[in-house]
Amino acid sequence: MINALAERYMKINCACFTPNTARIDDIERYVKEYRADGVVDINLKFCTLYDIEGFTVEKKLREDGVPVLGLETDYNDEDAAQLRTRVGAFLEILRK
């Protein structure tokens, strides 16, 4: 059971496992599977690894012709109005 548990957790596509092309592959698969019009890539301010990987994710999705909105936030709601505005603008772009 311990081996099965370890294997499952090692399959998590976290940015701390590098190189991590599987995460980008999963995102591309989800975009196709769910016919997504765009992707919102959210990064928590304290997670530098996801922040760095966000560049690669956005680059690959843009190469695929998928609109991407990269956001950085944390656990407080002080930036809620700014996020609402940015997401609203992104949705307007997708509607065109």
Phi, psi and omega per residue, in radians:
M1 nan -0.641 -3.122
I2 -1.127 -0.717 3.106
N3 -1.089 -0.757 3.126
A4 -1.093 -0.724 3.118
L5 -1.120 -0.798 3.126
A6 -1.095 -0.746 3.125
E7 -1.087 -0.702 3.133
R8 -1.099 -0.802 -3.117
Y9 -1.214 -0.492 3.113
M10 -1.323 -0.218 3.101
K11 -1.553 -0.053 3.110
I12 -1.190 2.276 -3.106
N13 -1.505 1.298 -3.138
C14 -1.710 2.558 -3.122
A15 -1.117 -0.302 -3.116
C16 -1.295 -0.247 3.065
F17 -1.673 1.928 -3.110
T18 -2.096 2.611 -0.172
P19 -1.208 2.624 -3.035
N20 -2.241 1.185 3.107
T21 -1.300 -0.336 -3.116
A22 -1.112 -0.590 3.129
R23 -1.142 -0.771 3.116
I24 -1.144 -0.709 3.089
D25 -1.048 -0.731 3.111
D26 -1.104 -0.758 -3.139
I27 -1.086 -0.781 3.114
E28 -1.069 -0.725 3.124
R29 -1.107 -0.752 3.128
Y30 -1.127 -0.672 3.116
V31 -1.049 -0.785 3.131
K32 -1.220 -0.807 -3.078
E33 -1.079 -0.725 -3.097
Y34 -1.728 0.098 3.139
R35 0.852 0.893 -3.106
A36 -1.212 2.434 3.078
D37 -1.399 -0.392 -3.126
G38 -2.971 3.029 -3.110
V39 -2.242 2.330 2.999
V40 -1.814 1.998 -3.117
D41 -1.749 1.889 -3.072
I42 -1.777 2.312 3.130
N43 -2.155 2.258 3.026
L44 -1.375 2.395 -3.026
K45 -0.932 -0.550 -3.068
F46 -1.508 -0.041 -3.080
C47 -1.809 1.455 -3.085
T48 -1.069 -0.635 -3.110
L49 -1.090 -0.773 3.090
Y50 -1.185 -0.579 3.100
D51 -1.084 -0.799 3.129
I52 -1.152 -0.771 -3.128
E53 -1.167 -0.460 3.131
G54 -0.971 -0.603 3.103
F55 -1.053 -0.820 -3.123
T56 -1.164 -0.725 3.123
V57 -1.070 -0.865 -3.130
E58 -1.092 -0.731 -3.140
K59 -1.052 -0.820 -3.113
K60 -1.144 -0.759 -3.140
L61 -1.143 -0.682 3.105
R62 -1.134 -0.650 3.059
E63 -1.070 -0.589 3.112
D64 -1.404 -0.056 -3.121
G65 1.410 0.350 -3.128
V66 -1.730 2.113 3.080
P67 -1.103 2.455 -3.097
V68 -2.315 2.402 3.002
L69 -2.059 2.006 3.088
G70 -1.628 2.195 3.139
L71 -2.173 2.554 3.027
E72 -2.173 2.287 -3.110
T73 -2.624 3.130 3.033
D74 -2.379 -2.863 -3.012
Y75 -1.487 0.001 3.076
N76 -1.687 2.974 -3.068
D77 -1.848 0.337 -3.124
E78 -1.147 -0.462 -3.123
D79 -1.777 0.260 -3.077
A80 -1.033 -0.741 -3.129
A81 -1.139 -0.737 3.119
Q82 -1.123 -0.752 3.117
L83 -1.110 -0.723 3.116
R84 -1.037 -0.746 3.129
T85 -1.133 -0.798 -3.108
R86 -1.156 -0.734 3.122
V87 -1.168 -0.707 3.094
G88 -1.049 -0.753 3.106
A89 -1.128 -0.703 3.115
F90 -1.089 -0.747 3.125
L91 -1.119 -0.649 3.088
E92 -1.105 -0.697 3.100
I93 -1.098 -0.711 -3.127
L94 -1.171 -0.506 -3.102
R95 -1.292 -0.347 -3.082
K96 -1.318 nan nan
